[in-house]
Amino acid sequence: MPDPSAAERAYQRLKDDIVKGALPAGPLDVRAIGDRLRMSVTPVREALARLSSERLVNLAPHHGYAVTTPSAQRLESLYDLAGLLIDACLERIKIASTPKSAPSRDFATYGIYPDDVTTLMREIAMAQGNGELTDQVAALNDRLFVARRCEPKLFPGADQEAEALAVLFRTRDISGLQLLLRTHHRLRIERVDALARLVAETISQG
């Protein structure tokens, strides 16, 4: 019987590699992955099936699994949905007046843009108190992480924007945060073709 912990370890390791761009685009060799992770192919296949359900990898008939390279249309949908979900979170925070949790740290301290934005989105989702909504934001964070790595190349002021967003959340200027985040997502949707090209290059380089 397969070791459930082995499948979970494989899932977490592969997911981390994919969202950070450490795995290049193209077919994934299940046996080679198993050798690298020092486990059999069964938990690796279970992990890849789970990642396929999250659309982080594709399963092509007769070709096996491959790292997904999102199209411009796909990225546009993800940014659009992220904007809608985060806006819904902020509306819930406004209605509640008092957030369910305070920010866990001073944002923009990593100095690494994708980490800062991902953390901010997670904190916003956690503060609104609905677990299902929080999980949806987390899943979108994973799918958008590699695109966020590319954003500073198109938006030179991205780091400053992340800091401004963090300040608005820390000071609980929710209306101001909503306005800036709506602009944030709109601008990325407007440049989604260029972002998709950068993401494809990033994934292909590994």
Buried (B, 14 or more C-beta within 10 A) or exposed (E): EEEEEBBBBBBEBBBEBBBEBEBEBEEBBBEEBBEEBEBBBBBBBBBBBBBBEBBBBBEEEEEBBBBBBBBBEBBBBBBBBBBEBBBBBBEBBBEEEEBEEEBEEEBBEEEBBBBBBBBBBBBBBBBBBBEEBBEBBBBBBBBBBBBBBBBBEEBEEBBEBBBBBBBBBBEBEBEBBBEBBBEBBEBBBEBBEBBBEBBBEBBEEE
